[in-house]
């Protein structure tokens, strides 16, 4: 057990696990030579926004499961980001496995309560306020553009049941899962035991929600819901998603303030990913777009071209209101 990051099950969570091993094929050609998490949302990458938010919330450790274009992520983050120590787990089977396998890969390196977050999410930093305590799940009221797993909620504001997908008719109100969870150490131990069973059975292409659903159903996992309504967030899977997220997170409204002691390890790269900007506070860091584009030509597809593309998805603005 890591004594530097271990909290009691009811303490504040200071470790985050980021799953960033996938290829992001639905964002092609942006992800042709670039990991999905380095895709730009109005001039700031998804990963930079995530790291900034975690720093602002006081996280001390970030564990990243990497696979596709893993060297780019290592070069981007280095070994420290502000007040956070960065650890990496390489998933050699990233091309043929799903997120259940990435989560299982973290079973030995994480021995403390932690926040689980996917690397394709952008969200307002304040939305993490309710996720700093263990055994919680971020949810939002259903919108027409949403897909993926949903949950029903009981009167004590805990997950009653997971639903796979949004099809079908249900008597109870369903809420969309945002793919952010927090777990106590005891819950994590129970989850890893169940993950072992799935991986041993060869079920490496399942989603981890299947495990969570099974455990909620049999009473071995309890998750309190945290509403993500009322503040902007978006899950980016497609070019259409990226265009919508770009509208939500305008550069003028988002300033990255990663502490100035961030360490970069972009060995052999001609230009840094970050460059310090002169500011009154001395801690503002701006994104080096030219350096990113010179390294990852796939990001040269401008946001203007994205908007002009023939996007079949017609998603609404991702500010969601009114959960109970």
Secondary structure, DSSP 8 states (H G I E B T S, - for coil): --TTT---TTSB--EEEEEE-S--GGGTTTTSSS-GGG-EETTEEHHHHHHHHHHHTT--EEEEEE-TTHHHHHHHHTTEETTEEEEEEE-TTTTT--HHHHHHHTTTT--S-EEEEETTEEE-GGGGGGGSBSSEEEEEE--TT--S-EEEE-TTSBEEEEESSS-S--SS--EEEEEEEEE-HHHHHHHHHHHHHHHHTT-TTS-HHHHHHHHHHHTS---EEEE-TTSBEEE--SHHHHHHHHHHS-GGG------TT-B---TT-SS-SEEE---SSS--EEE-HHHHHHH-GGGGS-HHHHHHS--------SB-----
